[in-house]
Amino acid sequence: MESGKSWTYPTPRKDETVKADHFGREIADPYRWMEDPDAEETAAFVTAQNDITMPYLRNFESHEKIKDRLAELWKNPRFGLPGKKGNGKYYFNMNPGLRNQNIIYVADEMTPDCYDFENGKAKVFLNP
């Protein structure tokens, strides 16, 4: 940050009327509106934050180097632990690399070939 430079950060709206019940205890949830990423208000708030953050990051001399290194690290496949659910089927997730969300798979039994996604026994359950 340049010496003497300051920013005016966006102030999120605080909705004191929103409450959540957690096991019989009322908990304030004033920023629940931010949980909807498609809402105009949320998008405007994120844009205002990005208007401050992105110019700073772009001017950071190692920004591209760090960004490229993170992409290199994240482009490797990642697997979640399988879990057997009430219907007797096994569910697990996998991210082939740089996807925002994991793909969820389902299989009748867990065998090594479940992870062979072209010929294996696991089928796509949810591909967001």
MOPAC internal coordinates of N, CA, C and O (Angstrom, degrees):
PM7 1SCF
backbone

  N    0.0000 0     0.00 0     0.00 0    0    0    0
  C    1.4513 1     0.00 0     0.00 0    1    0    0
  C    1.5181 1   108.36 1     0.00 0    2    1    0
  O    1.2310 1   120.66 1   -43.95 1    3    2    1
  N    1.3038 1   116.34 1   136.05 1    3    2    1
  C    1.4573 1   120.94 1   178.92 1    5    3    2
  C    1.5224 1   109.72 1   -66.86 1    6    5    3
  O    1.2310 1   121.49 1   -33.72 1    7    6    5
  N    1.2995 1   114.76 1   146.28 1    7    6    5
  C    1.4643 1   119.86 1   179.95 1    9    7    6
  C    1.5175 1   110.32 1   -60.65 1   10    9    7
  O    1.2310 1   120.86 1   -48.74 1   11   10    9
  N    1.3154 1   115.95 1   131.26 1   11   10    9
  C    1.4583 1   121.31 1   177.52 1   13   11   10
  C    1.5233 1   114.61 1    80.75 1   14   13   11
  O    1.2310 1   119.83 1   175.78 1   15   14   13
  N    1.3259 1   117.93 1    -4.22 1   15   14   13
  C    1.4651 1   120.87 1  -179.48 1   17   15   14
  C    1.5235 1   109.93 1   -81.42 1   18   17   15
  O    1.2310 1   120.70 1   -43.55 1   19   18   17
  N    1.3105 1   116.27 1   136.45 1   19   18   17
  C    1.4599 1   120.10 1   176.36 1   21   19   18
  C    1.5201 1   108.66 1  -137.54 1   22   21   19
  O    1.2310 1   121.36 1   -21.40 1   23   22   21
  N    1.3023 1   115.00 1   158.60 1   23   22   21
  C    1.4550 1   121.39 1  -179.32 1   25   23   22
  C    1.5113 1   109.80 1  -122.35 1   26   25   23
  O    1.2310 1   121.75 1   -24.66 1   27   26   25
  N    1.3054 1   114.25 1   155.34 1   27   26   25
  C    1.4510 1   120.22 1   172.36 1   29   27   26
  C    1.5247 1   106.33 1  -105.62 1   30   29   27
  O    1.2310 1   121.18 1   -71.74 1   31   30   29
  N    1.3170 1   115.34 1   108.26 1   31   30   29
  C    1.4414 1   120.59 1  -178.08 1   33   31   30
  C    1.5269 1   110.43 1   -78.58 1   34   33   31
  O    1.2310 1   120.33 1   -32.53 1   35   34   33
  N    1.3383 1   116.97 1   147.47 1   35   34   33
  C    1.4599 1   119.40 1   177.04 1   37   35   34
  C    1.5303 1   110.40 1   -67.02 1   38   37   35
  O    1.2310 1   120.81 1   -38.12 1   39   38   37
  N    1.3034 1   116.06 1   141.88 1   39   38   37
  C    1.4572 1   121.40 1   179.01 1   41   39   38
  C    1.5248 1   108.59 1   -98.90 1   42   41   39
  O    1.2310 1   120.26 1   -61.65 1   43   42   41
  N    1.3318 1   117.11 1   118.35 1   43   42   41
  C    1.4604 1   118.31 1   179.99 1   45   43   42
  C    1.5288 1   111.03 1   -73.00 1   46   45   43
  O    1.2310 1   121.46 1   -34.17 1   47   46   45
  N    1.3136 1   114.81 1   145.83 1   47   46   45
  C    1.4627 1   119.87 1   175.32 1   49   47   46
  C    1.5221 1   108.88 1   -66.95 1   50   49   47
  O    1.2310 1   120.81 1   -42.02 1   51   50   49
  N    1.3089 1   116.06 1   137.98 1   51   50   49
  C    1.4650 1   121.71 1   179.08 1   53   51   50
  C    1.5256 1   107.82 1  -112.68 1   54   53   51
  O    1.2310 1   120.92 1   -67.77 1   55   54   53
  N    1.3237 1   115.85 1   112.23 1   55   54   53
  C    1.4636 1   121.56 1  -178.28 1   57   55   54
  C    1.5259 1   108.97 1   -97.86 1   58   57   55
  O    1.2310 1   120.87 1   -80.65 1   59   58   57
  N    1.3297 1   115.95 1    99.35 1   59   58   57
  C    1.4660 1   121.87 1  -176.30 1   61   59   58
  C    1.5342 1   112.76 1   -72.66 1   62   61   59
  O    1.2310 1   120.18 1   170.69 1   63   62   61
  N    1.3400 1   117.26 1    -9.31 1   63   62   61
  C    1.4609 1   119.52 1  -176.90 1   65   63   62
  C    1.5329 1   112.90 1   -84.20 1   66   65   63
  O    1.2310 1   119.99 1   164.54 1   67   66   65
  N    1.3289 1   117.62 1   -15.46 1   67   66   65
  C    1.4625 1   120.44 1  -176.50 1   69   67   66
  C    1.5226 1   109.78 1   -86.09 1   70   69   67
  O    1.2310 1   121.75 1   -54.43 1   71   70   69
  N    1.3174 1   114.25 1   125.57 1   71   70   69
  C    1.4696 1   121.70 1   179.76 1   73   71   70
  C    1.5255 1   108.33 1  -131.20 1   74   73   71
  O    1.2310 1   121.29 1   -27.34 1   75   74   73
  N    1.3131 1   115.14 1   152.66 1   75   74   73
  C    1.4583 1   121.13 1   176.01 1   77   75   74
  C    1.5219 1   108.22 1  -124.35 1   78   77   75
  O    1.2310 1   120.95 1   -35.32 1   79   78   77
  N    1.3109 1   115.79 1   144.68 1   79   78   77
  C    1.4632 1   120.60 1   178.31 1   81   79   78
  C    1.5227 1   107.96 1  -100.54 1   82   81   79
  O    1.2310 1   120.69 1   -63.77 1   83   82   81
  N    1.3232 1   116.29 1   116.23 1   83   82   81
  C    1.4568 1   121.93 1   177.73 1   85   83   82
  C    1.5270 1   108.67 1  -116.92 1   86   85   83
  O    1.2310 1   121.50 1   -79.82 1   87   86   85
  N    1.3166 1   114.73 1   100.18 1   87   86   85
  C    1.4607 1   121.65 1   178.40 1   89   87   86
  C    1.5269 1   111.97 1    55.78 1   90   89   87
  O    1.2310 1   121.41 1  -135.18 1   91   90   89
  N    1.3354 1   114.90 1    44.82 1   91   90   89
  C    1.4500 1   120.64 1   176.81 1   93   91   90
  C    1.5167 1   114.48 1    84.16 1   94   93   91
  O    1.2310 1   119.90 1  -177.93 1   95   94   93
  N    1.3000 1   117.80 1     2.07 1   95   94   93
  C    1.4627 1   121.26 1   179.60 1   97   95   94
  C    1.5244 1   108.77 1  -112.95 1   98   97   95
  O    1.2310 1   120.63 1   -52.94 1   99   98   97
  N    1.3289 1   116.41 1   127.06 1   99   98   97
  C    1.4543 1   121.22 1  -178.48 1  101   99   98
  C    1.5365 1   109.73 1   -81.90 1  102  101   99
  O    1.2310 1   121.06 1   -54.20 1  103  102  101
  N    1.3315 1   115.58 1   125.80 1  103  102  101
  C    1.4674 1   122.10 1  -178.29 1  105  103  102
  C    1.5279 1   107.99 1  -122.15 1  106  105  103
  O    1.2310 1   120.75 1   -48.68 1  107  106  105
  N    1.3234 1   116.17 1   131.32 1  107  106  105
  C    1.4618 1   120.96 1   176.99 1  109  107  106
  C    1.5268 1   109.37 1   -67.44 1  110  109  107
  O    1.2310 1   120.82 1   -40.12 1  111  110  109
  N    1.3177 1   116.04 1   139.88 1  111  110  109
  C    1.4707 1   122.24 1   179.69 1  113  111  110
  C    1.5371 1   107.89 1  -135.10 1  114  113  111
  O    1.2310 1   120.16 1  -115.23 1  115  114  113
  N    1.3442 1   117.29 1    64.77 1  115  114  113
  C    1.4640 1   121.02 1  -170.24 1  117  115  114
  C    1.5208 1   115.28 1   -69.59 1  118  117  115
  O    1.2310 1   119.84 1   165.23 1  119  118  117
  N    1.3177 1   117.90 1   -14.77 1  119  118  117
  C    1.4610 1   119.79 1  -177.96 1  121  119  118
  C    1.5306 1   112.14 1  -112.27 1  122  121  119
  O    1.2310 1   120.53 1  -158.82 1  123  122  121
  N    1.3123 1   116.58 1    21.18 1  123  122  121
  C    1.4684 1   119.83 1  -179.30 1  125  123  122
  C    1.5280 1   111.33 1   -57.74 1  126  125  123
  O    1.2310 1   120.37 1   148.61 1  127  126  125
  N    1.3017 1   116.89 1   -31.39 1  127  126  125
  C    1.4633 1   119.88 1  -179.40 1  129  127  126
  C    1.5339 1   111.71 1   -56.95 1  130  129  127
  O    1.2310 1   120.00 1   155.39 1  131  130  129
  N    1.3241 1   117.61 1   -24.61 1  131  130  129
  C    1.4727 1   120.56 1   179.49 1  133  131  130
  C    1.5234 1   112.52 1   -74.11 1  134  133  131
  O    1.2310 1   120.09 1   168.21 1  135  134  133
  N    1.3276 1   117.43 1   -11.79 1  135  134  133
  C    1.4591 1   120.45 1  -178.12 1  137  135  134
  C    1.5229 1   112.83 1   -74.95 1  138  137  135
  O    1.2310 1   119.93 1   168.22 1  139  138  137
  N    1.3208 1   117.73 1   -11.78 1  139  138  137
  C    1.4609 1   121.02 1   177.92 1  141  139  138
  C    1.5307 1   108.19 1   -98.48 1  142  141  139
  O    1.2310 1   120.08 1   -82.12 1  143  142  141
  N    1.3494 1   117.45 1    97.88 1  143  142  141
  C    1.4611 1   119.62 1  -175.89 1  145  143  142
  C    1.5275 1   113.88 1   -67.62 1  146  145  143
  O    1.2310 1   120.40 1   164.74 1  147  146  145
  N    1.3404 1   116.84 1   -15.26 1  147  146  145
  C    1.4562 1   120.29 1  -178.97 1  149  147  146
  C    1.5300 1   113.68 1   -94.00 1  150  149  147
  O    1.2310 1   120.21 1   174.34 1  151  150  149
  N    1.3216 1   117.21 1    -5.66 1  151  150  149
  C    1.4643 1   120.83 1  -179.33 1  153  151  150
  C    1.5314 1   109.48 1   -71.18 1  154  153  151
  O    1.2310 1   120.99 1   -36.58 1  155  154  153
  N    1.3304 1   115.72 1   143.42 1  155  154  153
  C    1.4641 1   120.56 1   179.78 1  157  155  154
  C    1.5261 1   111.56 1   -59.03 1  158  157  155
  O    1.2310 1   120.34 1   139.43 1  159  158  157
  N    1.3253 1   116.95 1   -40.57 1  159  158  157
  C    1.4649 1   120.70 1  -178.52 1  161  159  158
  C    1.5331 1   110.97 1   -64.83 1  162  161  159
  O    1.2310 1   120.03 1   138.24 1  163  162  161
  N    1.3231 1   117.54 1   -41.76 1  163  162  161
  C    1.4598 1   121.02 1   178.27 1  165  163  162
  C    1.5181 1   110.28 1   -65.11 1  166  165  163
  O    1.2310 1   120.55 1   134.61 1  167  166  165
  N    1.3330 1   116.56 1   -45.39 1  167  166  165
  C    1.4669 1   120.84 1   179.64 1  169  167  166
  C    1.5257 1   111.09 1   -60.27 1  170  169  167
  O    1.2310 1   120.30 1   139.64 1  171  170  169
  N    1.3275 1   117.04 1   -40.36 1  171  170  169
  C    1.4679 1   120.62 1   179.21 1  173  171  170
  C    1.5263 1   110.80 1   -65.25 1  174  173  171
  O    1.2310 1   120.26 1   139.74 1  175  174  173
  N    1.3331 1   117.12 1   -40.26 1  175  174  173
  C    1.4574 1   120.92 1   179.16 1  177  175  174
  C    1.5318 1   110.64 1   -65.23 1  178  177  175
  O    1.2310 1   120.20 1   135.51 1  179  178  177
  N    1.3277 1   117.22 1   -44.49 1  179  178  177
  C    1.4672 1   121.48 1   179.45 1  181  179  178
  C    1.5289 1   109.98 1   -64.15 1  182  181  179
  O    1.2310 1   120.21 1   138.30 1  183  182  181
  N    1.3142 1   117.20 1   -41.70 1  183  182  181
  C    1.4703 1   120.70 1   177.53 1  185  183  182
  C    1.5199 1   111.00 1   -60.69 1  186  185  183
  O    1.2310 1   120.15 1   137.41 1  187  186  185
  N    1.3254 1   117.31 1   -42.59 1  187  186  185
  C    1.4672 1   120.99 1   179.07 1  189  187  186
  C    1.5365 1   110.64 1   -63.61 1  190  189  187
  O    1.2310 1   120.23 1   140.81 1  191  190  189
  N    1.3155 1   117.16 1   -39.19 1  191  190  189
  C    1.4680 1   119.76 1   176.76 1  193  191  190
  C    1.5265 1   110.76 1   -66.52 1  194  193  191
  O    1.2310 1   120.74 1   136.34 1  195  194  193
  N    1.3287 1   116.18 1   -43.66 1  195  194  193
  C    1.4648 1   120.21 1  -179.92 1  197  195  194
  C    1.5253 1   111.96 1   -65.01 1  198  197  195
  O    1.2310 1   120.20 1   147.87 1  199  198  197
  N    1.3281 1   117.22 1   -32.13 1  199  198  197
  C    1.4635 1   120.51 1   178.27 1  201  199  198
  C    1.5252 1   111.34 1   -62.12 1  202  201  199
  O    1.2310 1   120.23 1   153.09 1  203  202  201
  N    1.3131 1   117.16 1   -26.91 1  203  202  201
  C    1.4650 1   121.71 1   176.82 1  205  203  202
  C    1.5268 1   110.72 1   -87.72 1  206  205  203
  O    1.2310 1   120.90 1   133.82 1  207  206  205
  N    1.3125 1   115.89 1   -46.18 1  207  206  205
  C    1.4607 1   121.37 1  -171.15 1  209  207  206
  C    1.5246 1   114.24 1   -73.64 1  210  209  207
  O    1.2310 1   120.25 1   131.74 1  211  210  209
  N    1.3136 1   117.12 1   -48.26 1  211  210  209
  C    1.4674 1   120.00 1  -171.08 1  213  211  210
  C    1.5313 1   113.61 1   -62.90 1  214  213  211
  O    1.2310 1   118.25 1   136.97 1  215  214  213
  N    1.3231 1   120.94 1   -43.03 1  215  214  213
  C    1.4748 1   118.36 1   177.55 1  217  215  214
  C    1.5330 1   112.02 1   -59.95 1  218  217  215
  O    1.2310 1   120.53 1   141.72 1  219  218  217
  N    1.3170 1   116.60 1   -38.28 1  219  218  217
  C    1.4635 1   120.27 1   177.83 1  221  219  218
  C    1.5275 1   110.71 1   -63.70 1  222  221  219
  O    1.2310 1   120.37 1   132.94 1  223  222  221
  N    1.3337 1   116.90 1   -47.06 1  223  222  221
  C    1.4591 1   120.29 1  -179.19 1  225  223  222
  C    1.5218 1   112.02 1   -65.35 1  226  225  223
  O    1.2310 1   120.03 1   140.55 1  227  226  225
  N    1.3298 1   117.54 1   -39.45 1  227  226  225
  C    1.4667 1   120.84 1   179.79 1  229  227  226
  C    1.5245 1   111.58 1   -63.64 1  230  229  227
  O    1.2310 1   120.15 1   148.99 1  231  230  229
  N    1.3169 1   117.32 1   -31.01 1  231  230  229
  C    1.4664 1   120.77 1  -179.97 1  233  231  230
  C    1.5239 1   113.00 1   -86.36 1  234  233  231
  O    1.2310 1   120.01 1   171.96 1  235  234  233
  N    1.3089 1   117.58 1    -8.04 1  235  234  233
  C    1.4523 1   122.37 1   177.96 1  237  235  234
  C    1.5267 1   107.09 1   -71.78 1  238  237  235
  O    1.2310 1   119.87 1   -56.10 1  239  238  237
  N    1.3240 1   117.85 1   123.90 1  239  238  237
  C    1.4635 1   121.37 1  -169.98 1  241  239  238
  C    1.5292 1   114.46 1   -60.54 1  242  241  239
  O    1.2310 1   119.41 1   151.23 1  243  242  241
  N    1.3103 1   118.72 1   -28.77 1  243  242  241
  C    1.4660 1   120.55 1  -178.58 1  245  243  242
  C    1.5259 1   112.65 1   -98.92 1  246  245  243
  O    1.2310 1   119.62 1  -170.88 1  247  246  245
  N    1.3281 1   118.33 1     9.12 1  247  246  245
  C    1.4617 1   122.04 1  -175.44 1  249  247  246
  C    1.5303 1   112.21 1   -54.45 1  250  249  247
  O    1.2310 1   119.94 1   127.61 1  251  250  249
  N    1.3146 1   117.72 1   -52.39 1  251  250  249
  C    1.4699 1   120.33 1  -177.11 1  253  251  250
  C    1.5244 1   111.06 1   -65.48 1  254  253  251
  O    1.2310 1   120.37 1   141.28 1  255  254  253
  N    1.3142 1   116.89 1   -38.72 1  255  254  253
  C    1.4636 1   120.77 1   179.78 1  257  255  254
  C    1.5298 1   110.44 1   -63.27 1  258  257  255
  O    1.2310 1   120.21 1   135.24 1  259  258  257
  N    1.3226 1   117.20 1   -44.76 1  259  258  257
  C    1.4695 1   121.80 1   178.79 1  261  259  258
  C    1.5256 1   110.07 1   -66.14 1  262  261  259
  O    1.2310 1   120.48 1   135.33 1  263  262  261
  N    1.3236 1   116.68 1   -44.67 1  263  262  261
  C    1.4693 1   121.28 1   179.80 1  265  263  262
  C    1.5330 1   110.69 1   -59.53 1  266  265  263
  O    1.2310 1   120.36 1   135.02 1  267  266  265
  N    1.3352 1   116.92 1   -44.98 1  267  266  265
  C    1.4664 1   120.58 1   179.73 1  269  267  266
  C    1.5260 1   111.45 1   -65.51 1  270  269  267
  O    1.2310 1   120.41 1   140.80 1  271  270  269
  N    1.3347 1   116.82 1   -39.20 1  271  270  269
  C    1.4710 1   120.13 1  -179.83 1  273  271  270
  C    1.5278 1   110.82 1   -66.72 1  274  273  271
  O    1.2310 1   120.34 1   138.32 1  275  274  273
  N    1.3263 1   116.95 1   -41.68 1  275  274  273
  C    1.4662 1   119.90 1   177.85 1  277  275  274
  C    1.5267 1   110.84 1   -62.99 1  278  277  275
  O    1.2310 1   120.37 1   137.56 1  279  278  277
  N    1.3297 1   116.91 1   -42.44 1  279  278  277
  C    1.4706 1   120.13 1   178.37 1  281  279  278
  C    1.5216 1   110.15 1   -61.79 1  282  281  279
  O    1.2310 1   120.38 1   140.46 1  283  282  281
  N    1.3202 1   116.88 1   -39.54 1  283  282  281
  C    1.4605 1   120.81 1   178.15 1  285  283  282
  C    1.5295 1   111.24 1   -62.64 1  286  285  283
  O    1.2310 1   120.51 1   137.85 1  287  286  285
  N    1.3220 1   116.64 1   -42.15 1  287  286  285
  C    1.4621 1   120.81 1   179.76 1  289  287  286
  C    1.5212 1   111.94 1   -69.44 1  290  289  287
  O    1.2310 1   120.44 1   142.70 1  291  290  289
  N    1.3214 1   116.77 1   -37.30 1  291  290  289
  C    1.4661 1   121.42 1  -175.27 1  293  291  290
  C    1.5176 1   113.61 1   -81.84 1  294  293  291
  O    1.2310 1   119.30 1   165.91 1  295  294  293
  N    1.3367 1   118.93 1   -14.09 1  295  294  293
  C    1.4613 1   119.22 1  -174.94 1  297  295  294
  C    1.5259 1   113.33 1   -79.33 1  298  297  295
  O    1.2310 1   120.22 1  -176.58 1  299  298  297
  N    1.3050 1   117.18 1     3.42 1  299  298  297
  C    1.4605 1   121.33 1   177.52 1  301  299  298
  C    1.5230 1   110.28 1   -86.74 1  302  301  299
  O    1.2310 1   120.12 1   -35.48 1  303  302  301
  N    1.3323 1   117.37 1   144.52 1  303  302  301
  C    1.4681 1   119.76 1   178.42 1  305  303  302
  C    1.5281 1   111.39 1   -61.62 1  306  305  303
  O    1.2310 1   121.48 1   -37.45 1  307  306  305
  N    1.3278 1   114.77 1   142.55 1  307  306  305
  C    1.4673 1   121.58 1   178.58 1  309  307  306
  C    1.5251 1   108.29 1  -130.37 1  310  309  307
  O    1.2310 1   121.06 1   -41.67 1  311  310  309
  N    1.3260 1   115.57 1   138.33 1  311  310  309
  C    1.4580 1   121.28 1  -177.24 1  313  311  310
  C    1.5163 1   110.40 1  -119.98 1  314  313  311
  O    1.2310 1   120.79 1   -38.51 1  315  314  313
  N    1.3313 1   116.10 1   141.49 1  315  314  313
  C    1.4569 1   121.58 1   172.91 1  317  315  314
  C    1.5173 1   109.31 1   -91.97 1  318  317  315
  O    1.2310 1   120.75 1   -18.18 1  319  318  317
  N    1.3218 1   116.17 1   161.82 1  319  318  317
  C    1.4561 1   120.66 1   178.17 1  321  319  318
  C    1.5281 1   110.48 1   -71.27 1  322  321  319
  O    1.2310 1   120.04 1   -40.74 1  323  322  321
  N    1.3162 1   117.54 1   139.26 1  323  322  321
  C    1.4698 1   119.42 1   177.46 1  325  323  322
  C    1.5174 1   110.98 1   -72.85 1  326  325  323
  O    1.2310 1   121.43 1   -29.24 1  327  326  325
  N    1.3095 1   114.86 1   150.76 1  327  326  325
  C    1.4554 1   120.70 1   176.14 1  329  327  326
  C    1.5125 1   109.61 1  -138.21 1  330  329  327
  O    1.2310 1   120.69 1   -42.82 1  331  330  329
  N    1.3329 1   116.29 1   137.18 1  331  330  329
  C    1.4614 1   121.49 1   178.55 1  333  331  330
  C    1.5244 1   107.75 1   -90.01 1  334  333  331
  O    1.2310 1   120.75 1   -53.00 1  335  334  333
  N    1.3031 1   116.16 1   127.00 1  335  334  333
  C    1.4637 1   121.49 1  -177.63 1  337  335  334
  C    1.5265 1   110.38 1  -102.37 1  338  337  335
  O    1.2310 1   121.18 1    -3.42 1  339  338  337
  N    1.3230 1   115.34 1   176.58 1  339  338  337
  C    1.4609 1   123.01 1  -175.56 1  341  339  338
  C    1.5139 1   114.96 1   -57.41 1  342  341  339
  O    1.2310 1   120.20 1   154.44 1  343  342  341
  N    1.3239 1   117.22 1   -25.56 1  343  342  341
  C    1.4665 1   119.64 1  -179.99 1  345  343  342
  C    1.5314 1   111.94 1   -84.97 1  346  345  343
  O    1.2310 1   120.25 1  -174.73 1  347  346  345
  N    1.3487 1   117.13 1     5.27 1  347  346  345
  C    1.4576 1   121.15 1   177.78 1  349  347  346
  C    1.5183 1   114.21 1    83.33 1  350  349  347
  O    1.2310 1   120.20 1   179.94 1  351  350  349
  N    1.3176 1   117.22 1    -0.06 1  351  350  349
  C    1.4619 1   121.13 1  -179.81 1  353  351  350
  C    1.5263 1   110.09 1   -96.16 1  354  353  351
  O    1.2310 1   121.68 1   -23.01 1  355  354  353
  N    1.3180 1   114.38 1   156.99 1  355  354  353
  C    1.4587 1   121.68 1   178.74 1  357  355  354
  C    1.5299 1   109.12 1  -102.22 1  358  357  355
  O    1.2310 1   121.46 1   -42.97 1  359  358  357
  N    1.3138 1   114.81 1   137.03 1  359  358  357
  C    1.4644 1   120.86 1   178.94 1  361  359  358
  C    1.5259 1   108.37 1  -124.00 1  362  361  359
  O    1.2310 1   120.89 1   -40.20 1  363  362  361
  N    1.3059 1   115.89 1   139.80 1  363  362  361
  C    1.4608 1   120.83 1   174.32 1  365  363  362
  C    1.5213 1   107.89 1  -151.87 1  366  365  363
  O    1.2310 1   121.14 1   -16.89 1  367  366  365
  N    1.3191 1   115.43 1   163.11 1  367  366  365
  C    1.4604 1   118.63 1  -179.85 1  369  367  366
  C    1.5130 1   110.70 1  -120.11 1  370  369  367
  O    1.2310 1   121.67 1   -22.06 1  371  370  369
  N    1.3155 1   114.40 1   157.94 1  371  370  369
  C    1.4504 1   121.41 1  -179.78 1  373  371  370
  C    1.5187 1   108.30 1  -147.49 1  374  373  371
  O    1.2310 1   121.19 1   -40.25 1  375  374  373
  N    1.3130 1   115.34 1   139.75 1  375  374  373
  C    1.4556 1   121.37 1   173.52 1  377  375  374
  C    1.5209 1   106.33 1  -120.74 1  378  377  375
  O    1.2310 1   119.70 1   -61.90 1  379  378  377
  N    1.3357 1   118.19 1   118.10 1  379  378  377
  C    1.4611 1   119.98 1  -176.26 1  381  379  378
  C    1.5283 1   113.76 1   -69.72 1  382  381  379
  O    1.2310 1   120.21 1   169.52 1  383  382  381
  N    1.3004 1   117.21 1   -10.48 1  383  382  381
  C    1.4634 1   118.70 1   179.90 1  385  383  382
  C    1.5053 1   112.51 1   164.03 1  386  385  383
  O    1.2310 1   120.55 1    84.58 1  387  386  385
  N    1.2999 1   116.55 1   -95.42 1  387  386  385
  C    1.4591 1   120.85 1  -170.08 1  389  387  386
  C    1.5251 1   114.12 1  -102.67 1  390  389  387
  O    1.2310 1   119.92 1  -154.58 1  391  390  389
  N    1.3107 1   117.75 1    25.42 1  391  390  389
  C    1.4707 1   120.70 1   177.08 1  393  391  390
  C    1.5235 1   109.96 1   -77.55 1  394  393  391
  O    1.2310 1   120.71 1   -30.90 1  395  394  393
  N    1.3347 1   116.26 1   149.10 1  395  394  393
  C    1.4615 1   120.47 1   177.36 1  397  395  394
  C    1.5254 1   111.63 1   -71.24 1  398  397  395
  O    1.2310 1   120.16 1   143.83 1  399  398  397
  N    1.3374 1   117.29 1   -36.17 1  399  398  397
  C    1.4568 1   121.04 1   179.99 1  401  399  398
  C    1.5243 1   110.29 1  -123.81 1  402  401  399
  O    1.2310 1   121.89 1   -27.73 1  403  402  401
  N    1.3268 1   113.99 1   152.27 1  403  402  401
  C    1.4569 1   120.03 1   178.09 1  405  403  402
  C    1.5213 1   110.91 1   -77.65 1  406  405  403
  O    1.2310 1   121.05 1   -24.96 1  407  406  405
  N    1.3102 1   115.61 1   155.04 1  407  406  405
  C    1.4610 1   122.71 1   171.57 1  409  407  406
  C    1.5297 1   106.33 1   -90.69 1  410  409  407
  O    1.2310 1   120.18 1   -45.83 1  411  410  409
  N    1.3203 1   117.27 1   134.17 1  411  410  409
  C    1.4629 1   121.36 1   179.43 1  413  411  410
  C    1.5260 1   108.26 1  -101.60 1  414  413  411
  O    1.2310 1   120.92 1   -49.06 1  415  414  413
  N    1.3190 1   115.85 1   130.94 1  415  414  413
  C    1.4623 1   123.04 1  -179.33 1  417  415  414
  C    1.5164 1   110.00 1  -113.66 1  418  417  415
  O    1.2310 1   121.08 1   -22.76 1  419  418  417
  N    1.3403 1   115.53 1   157.24 1  419  418  417
  C    1.4586 1   122.25 1   176.93 1  421  419  418
  C    1.5291 1   107.97 1  -132.31 1  422  421  419
  O    1.2310 1   121.01 1   -37.46 1  423  422  421
  N    1.3357 1   115.66 1   142.54 1  423  422  421
  C    1.4652 1   121.01 1   178.34 1  425  423  422
  C    1.5271 1   108.81 1  -144.56 1  426  425  423
  O    1.2310 1   120.82 1   -28.67 1  427  426  425
  N    1.3304 1   116.03 1   151.33 1  427  426  425
  C    1.4642 1   120.86 1   178.09 1  429  427  426
  C    1.5233 1   111.49 1   -73.33 1  430  429  427
  O    1.2310 1   120.35 1   148.72 1  431  430  429
  N    1.3253 1   116.93 1   -31.28 1  431  430  429
  C    1.4587 1   121.70 1   178.21 1  433  431  430
  C    1.5208 1   108.19 1  -147.28 1  434  433  431
  O    1.2310 1   120.99 1   -25.21 1  435  434  433
  N    1.3323 1   115.71 1   154.79 1  435  434  433
  C    1.4561 1   120.03 1   179.80 1  437  435  434
  C    1.5230 1   109.24 1   -95.45 1  438  437  435
  O    1.2310 1   121.12 1   -68.80 1  439  438  437
  N    1.3028 1   115.46 1   111.20 1  439  438  437
  C    1.4566 1   122.34 1   176.20 1  441  439  438
  C    1.5240 1   107.32 1  -131.77 1  442  441  439
  O    1.2310 1   119.86 1   -18.30 1  443  442  441
  N    1.3314 1   117.87 1   161.70 1  443  442  441
  C    1.4674 1   119.11 1  -178.65 1  445  443  442
  C    1.5314 1   114.11 1   -55.50 1  446  445  443
  O    1.2310 1   120.64 1   149.29 1  447  446  445
  N    1.3414 1   116.38 1   -30.71 1  447  446  445
  C    1.4667 1   117.13 1  -178.29 1  449  447  446
  C    1.5337 1   113.20 1   -76.32 1  450  449  447
  O    1.2310 1   119.65 1   175.89 1  451  450  449
  N    1.3249 1   118.27 1    -4.11 1  451  450  449
  C    1.4614 1   120.06 1   174.74 1  453  451  450
  C    1.5237 1   110.65 1   -60.92 1  454  453  451
  O    1.2310 1   120.81 1   151.32 1  455  454  453
  N    1.3326 1   116.06 1   -28.68 1  455  454  453
  C    1.4628 1   120.40 1  -177.66 1  457  455  454
  C    1.5318 1   112.41 1   -89.70 1  458  457  455
  O    1.2310 1   120.42 1  -176.96 1  459  458  457
  N    1.3102 1   116.80 1     3.04 1  459  458  457
  C    1.4658 1   121.47 1   171.87 1  461  459  458
  C    1.5206 1   105.42 1   -90.29 1  462  461  459
  O    1.2310 1   120.68 1   -85.30 1  463  462  461
  N    1.3228 1   116.30 1    94.70 1  463  462  461
  C    1.4628 1   120.64 1  -168.44 1  465  463  462
  C    1.5212 1   114.53 1   -74.47 1  466  465  463
  O    1.2310 1   119.58 1   167.70 1  467  466  465
  N    1.3221 1   118.40 1   -12.30 1  467  466  465
  C    1.4614 1   119.46 1   177.16 1  469  467  466
  C    1.5207 1   111.59 1   -91.81 1  470  469  467
  O    1.2310 1   120.42 1   144.68 1  471  470  469
  N    1.3386 1   116.81 1   -35.32 1  471  470  469
  C    1.4688 1   120.55 1  -175.70 1  473  471  470
  C    1.5212 1   113.28 1  -123.33 1  474  473  471
  O    1.2310 1   120.18 1  -179.77 1  475  474  473
  N    1.2959 1   117.26 1     0.23 1  475  474  473
  C    1.4584 1   121.02 1  -173.58 1  477  475  474
  C    1.5143 1   114.10 1   -77.39 1  478  477  475
  O    1.2310 1   121.69 1     1.10 1  479  478  477
  N    1.3248 1   114.38 1  -178.90 1  479  478  477
  C    1.4572 1   121.62 1  -176.68 1  481  479  478
  C    1.5189 1   113.13 1   -88.17 1  482  481  479
  O    1.2310 1   119.92 1   162.34 1  483  482  481
  N    1.3175 1   117.75 1   -17.66 1  483  482  481
  C    1.4668 1   120.25 1  -179.92 1  485  483  482
  C    1.5177 1   109.92 1   -75.16 1  486  485  483
  O    1.2310 1   121.33 1   -38.12 1  487  486  485
  N    1.3217 1   115.05 1   141.88 1  487  486  485
  C    1.4671 1   121.73 1   178.86 1  489  487  486
  C    1.5199 1   108.82 1  -119.45 1  490  489  487
  O    1.2310 1   121.43 1   -28.14 1  491  490  489
  N    1.3061 1   114.88 1   151.86 1  491  490  489
  C    1.4654 1   119.43 1   177.51 1  493  491  490
  C    1.5213 1   108.76 1   -66.11 1  494  493  491
  O    1.2310 1   120.60 1   -54.47 1  495  494  493
  N    1.3260 1   116.46 1   125.53 1  495  494  493
  C    1.4661 1   122.39 1   175.92 1  497  495  494
  C    1.5291 1   109.76 1   -96.99 1  498  497  495
  O    1.2310 1   120.44 1   136.84 1  499  498  497
  N    1.3318 1   116.77 1   -43.16 1  499  498  497
  C    1.4557 1   121.67 1   179.86 1  501  499  498
  C    1.5236 1   109.01 1  -148.39 1  502  501  499
  O    1.2310 1   121.28 1   -55.09 1  503  502  501
  N    1.3114 1   115.15 1   124.91 1  503  502  501
  C    1.4644 1   121.30 1   178.38 1  505  503  502
  C    1.5162 1   107.90 1  -124.44 1  506  505  503
  O    1.2310 1   120.48 1   -90.57 1  507  506  505
  N    1.3453 1   116.70 1    89.43 1  507  506  505
  C    1.4754 1   119.50 1  -174.78 1  509  507  506
  C    1.5243 1   113.46 1   -68.22 1  510  509  507
  O    1.2310 1   120.10 1   180.00 1  511  510  509

